[in-house]
Amino acid sequence: MSEFLRLLPPKEALEIWLDNLPDSSPFLQPLLVENSLGRILAEDIRAKEPLPAFDRSTVDGFAVHASDTFGASESLPAYLNLADEIPMGHPAQQPLSIHSAAPIHTGGMLPSGADAVVMLEYTQTTGTGELEVLRPVAPLENILKTGEDVKPGQLILSKGKRIRPEEIGGFSALGIQQINCFAQPRVGILSSGDEVVPPDQTPRPGQVRDINSFSLAALVENFGGIPVRHGILPDREEIFLGRLQEVLEHSDFVIITAGSSASSRDLTARVIQQMGDPGVLVHGVNIKPGKPTILAVCNGKPIIGLPGNPVSAMVIARLFAVPVIHKLAGLKKPAIPASIPASLTINLPSQAGREDWIPVKLVSSPQGWIAEPIFFKSNLIFSLVQADGVICIPPESNGLPGGDLVNVVIL
């Protein structure tokens, strides 16, 4: 049985791979803002107008001159003359006179002269048409000034940022309807193995249905790439070589899942090495599951060889393929994975020097979340189906004791 090359720590392996990749796709795609969710911005966006566009109230109440309320209290109210109500969506008809108060609603435009708003609950009207103010307000209290959120010319979003619902709302507030985004990377996906058949076939003895190309395609799409499945290859070098050349030509990134035997891993690495320079950069990562991972760059395009076992393939794809998809898509900063702290239910042993990833189920309790480990074999996909997340046992540890607070990365 052939030996792996030197096993690298996962972080070092990923850094080597990323350092050999181009930053992003050179192709830009103009998009309507409403269709840009999840895409990566390819230009700096600056505001062409202030936001808010006018001084406005943040509460229901009365626009006032703040100095007219100084010293007011429930026992000694300030008395102000009631002015006309300020209609929503329109400016006040006239400036606010001193010793006056104009009814205003949340979001209403502050009249000229007013510099604060008294909340409705701190006032009451009298039978003579005056307003009693029961507590003072400071200048600028309960108002937003013109440009307080965004000033004209201000950089509001930098190139390389991912568009979230919040950015879409911000663009809409400024009247920005179209932006330029990086093109999504096309990710070619190949399964290999003489024992692998499509899901619509009934496997004969010794055969298994293709799981990986479908789960990996979903993962690629979920993280911003365009997946293209290219079928199943037999374990024959000449066929593998020709097909990989064709797929690489039409892809920005290629994912290969190989059989679990040492011979099929050697075949994958040998074929990848013929695709261009620098070729295979990493063959073997000190991690469980997923030790036989292959990381390569061929003529500027990344290729990853994943283990054939479904759990290993998905864990490694999340740790290695997702950062590459993000980089090719133009994301400047690493994405922050969603995670939650939880109390580990039992002791988890581990081999020192190796990074272990364990699927867990999350259970709610009065004391907080509890993480129940799911003991798995890497060829059983429903180990991950049952899991809500995974936890990492670092290489410097011999395991994690039950009761410890662990960080669960949500799947």
N, C-alpha and C positions, 0 to 999 in steps of 0.2 A: 504494500500500500504506500503510495507516495506521501511525502510530508508536505505540510503547509509551509509557506514562507514564514518569515519571522512574524509572530503575532503582535500586532500593534494595539495600544490602548485605543478605545473608540474615539476619544477626542482628538488624539494625534492623527489617527487615520482620516477622520473627516477634514481636519485642517489641511492635510497634504492634498486631499482630493480637491477641496474648494480652491486652494491656492493655484491649481493648474487649470482653472476654468475661466472663461470670459465672464465679465460682470453681468451682462444681460443681453437679451435679444436686441439687435440693432434696429429692428423694425418697430415702427410706431403705428398705433391704430387710433384714429379719432372716434370718440364714443360720446353719445348723449350721456349726460350725468346720470340720468335715471337707469341707464343700462351698465353702469360702471362698478357696481358692487363687487368687491373682492379683487378688482384689478389693481395694477401697480401704476402709479402716476409717472409719466415720462417727461414732465416739465414742472418748473416752479410756477405756482399760481399766486398772483398778487391781487389784492383788492383794488377795484376801480372806484369804489365808493365807500363811505363810512357805514358802519353798522353798530348801533342803530343809526338810521338816517335822520333822526330827530330826538330831542329830549323827550323821554316818555316815562310814564308812571309804572312802577312795579306792583302797585296794590290798588285796591278800590279805596277811594277816600276823597280828600279835598286838596287841590293845589293851593299853596300858600306862599307868602314870604316868610321864611323861617324865623326871622327876627320878630315877627308879629306873635309868635307862640312862646317866646322865651319867658320862663317863669310860670307858665300855665300848669295848673294841677287840678285835681278833682274838687278840692276845696276852694280854689280860686282860679276858675277857668279864664281863658282868653276869649273875648267875644269878637267875632269877625262878621262882616257883611257877606251875605250869600250872593255870589255872582252867577251868571248863566252856566248851565252844565256844558261841559266840553263833549261834543258828539264824537263817537268812535269813528275813526277813519277820516276825520276832518280836523283842521286847526281851529283854535279858539278864534272867535270873531274879533276880540280886542285884547290888549294887554291886561294883566291882572293888576288892579289898583292895590295900593297898600291898605292894610286892615280889611282885606277881602279874601274870600275862599271860594274856589270854583269846583263843583263836583266833577270828579274824573274817575274813569274806570281803568283797570289794569291794561296797560298797553296804550292808553290814551296819550295824545300829544300835549306836552306841558305848555301852558300859555306863556307868552313873553312876560318876563318879570318874576314869575314864580321860580323858586329854587328848592322846593321840597314838597312832599305830600304827606299829609296827616292820615293815618289809617282810619277807616270808617269807624272802627270799634272804639276809638279814642275821642269820639265826637258825639254831640247830640244837638238837634235843632231846637230852637225856642219858638214859642208862639208868635213872636214878633218878627220872624224871618231872619234871625241871626243864628250863627253857628257857635256853639260852645266847644272849645278845644280843651281837652282834659289833661293833656300832657304835651310838652314841647317837642319839636323836631329840630334837628340840626340841618344846616345847609347841605343839600344833595341827598338827604335821607329819603329813601323809597323812590328814587328816580334813577334812570340810566341816562347818561349824557351822550350826546352825539359822538359816535366813533369810540365809545368806551369798550366795545367788543373788538372792533376792527377799524383801523384807520386807513384812509386812502393810501395806496402804495405799499401797504404792509404785506410781507410774505405770510400767506395763510396756510400753505401746504407745500412741502418740498418734494422735489423729484425723488422717486424711490419709495414713497409712502403708499401703503395699502389703503384702498378706499373702503371705508366702513359706512354704516347708515348715518353716523354723525357727520362725516364729510359730505355726504350727499345733501343732508339738511343745510350744512353751512354754505355749500355752493349755491343751493337754491335760494337761500336768504340774500345772496349777493347777485342774483340774476345770472349766474354762470350756468350755461346750458350744455356746453360741450367742452371736453378735455381730451388731451392726448395721453394714451396709456401705452405701456409696452405690450407687444404681441405676446400672447400666451405660448409657452414652449410646447412643442409637439413631442409627446413621449411615446416612443414605440415600445411595445411590450411583447416579449417572446417567451413562450413556455417550451421546455425541452424534456425529452424522456420517452423512451420506447413504450413505457407503461402508461403514459398519459393519454386520455381520450377526451373529446369534447363532452360538455355536460348533457347534451341531448342523446348521447349514446349510452347503452347499457354495458358497463364494463364486463369483460370476460375475466376469468380467474387470473389474478396477477396484475390487472389493470386498475387504474383509478381515474376518476373524473378530474378535469382541469379546474382547480379552485383558484390558483394564484393569479392568472391573467385577468379574471373578473374582479377579484377583490382589489388587486393592484390598480386596475383601471378606475375603479371607484375612488380609491385613495388619491390617485393623480388628479382626477377631476375635482375632488373635494379641496385640494390644496392649490388649485390655480393652474394646472396644466391641462392640455388636451390629450387624452389617452387614445392610442390607436393600437388595437390588438392585432397581432400578426400571426396568430395560430400557434400550432404545436410542431416542434421540430424533432425528428428522430435523432438518436445519438450516433450520427454519422458525420464525420468532420467535413467532408466536401459539401454536403447539403447545408450544414450549419454555417459554414464559411460564406457560401454564396448568398444565403438568405440574410445573414447579419449585415453583409455589405450593402445589400439593397435597402434594408430597414434603416441603417445608419445614414444613408444618403438622404432619406426623406424625413429624418427625425432630428430634433435638437438634443435628445437624451434617449438612451435605450436602456430598458430594464430587462434582464434575462433571469428567468428562474430555471434552475437546473435540477436534475435528479439528485438524490441524496448520496449516491455512491461516490467514492473517491475518484473513480475513472471519469464520471461525468463532470465532476468539478475540474479535473485536469483538462478535459476537452474544452470546456467553456473558457478557461484561462488561456489555453493554447490558441483558440480561435480569436479571442479578443486581442491577443498580442499581435495578430496579423492585420489589425484594422488601421494601424497608424501610430505615430509617435505621440507622446512618450509610451503609450501602451499601459500595461498593468502597473499600477502604482502600489497597490496594497492587495495581498492575497492572504487573508487570515486576520481576524480581529479578535482580541482577547475579551470576548463577550459571550454570554449565554442568555438566550439562544442566538445562533447566527455566526459561529466561529468561521465557517468557510466562505465568508463574504469576499467578493472581488470588487475592487474599485479601480477604474481605469479612465483615462482620457485619450482619445484617439483623434488626432487632427482637430483639436479644439472642442470635441464633443464628448460628454461624459457617458460612460457605460458602467452599470453595476450588475454584477452577477450575484443573485440571491440564492440562498439555500432553497431546495425544493419543498421542504416541510412548510406547510402554510403558516403556522405560528411564527416560525423563524423568519419567514419571508416578510410578514406584516410588521413584526417588531423592527427588523432591520430597515425596512422601507421607511418607516416613520422616523427612525434615527438618522438615516443617511440620504434617502431619496428626496424626502420633503425639503431639507435645506437646499438641495441642488435645484429643485423646482423653483423655490423662492428666489434663489440667486439668478437663475436664467430668466425669471419673470421680472427682474429688476428691483426686487425688494432690497433696500439698503441695510436695514437692521434685521437681525435674526428675529423671527416670529416668537412671541412669548407663548409657550404652551399653557393651556388652561389646566390648572391643578387645584387640589384641595387638600388640606391637612386632615389626617385621619389616624385613629389609634389602631395599631396592629394587634390582631387578636392572639397570635401565637408566635413562638420563636421561629425565625427563618434562618437556617444555616446557609453558609456560602463558602466558596473556595477563595481564600485570600489571593489577591493579585488579579482576579477576574471580575469584570462588571456583570452583574446578573440583573435581568429584568423579569419581574414576576407579575402576572396578571392578578388582579384582585377584584372582589365584589364589594361595593360600598353599601353599608347598612346604616340607616339613621337611628340614633339613640338619644335619650335626654341629655347625655353628656357631649354629644356631637357625633361626627361620622366615625364609623368603625370600618377598617379594611380587613376583609376576610380573604386570605390568599387562596388562589385556585391552583392546585397542583396539576401540572399538565405534562403532556408529551408533545414535542414540537410538531408532530404530524396530525394533531387533533385540532381542527379549526374551531370547534365549538368551545374549546377552552377560552378563546377570545370572545366568542359570541356571548358567553356568560359573564364576561368581565366588564366592569365599568371603567377600569383604568389599569395602569401598571405602576409599579414602584421599582426604584433602582436600589440595588445593594452595591455600594461603591467598592472598588477593588481593594482598598486598604482595610476593608472590614471582613471579619469572619462570619458575618451574619447580622441580623437585627433581632433584638429581644422583643418578646411579646409585651404589649403595653406602651411601646415607644410611639411617639408621634411621627408619622411618615408623610412624605409628600406624594400624593397620588396624581399622576399625570392622566388626565381624562382622555379616553379613547373617543 
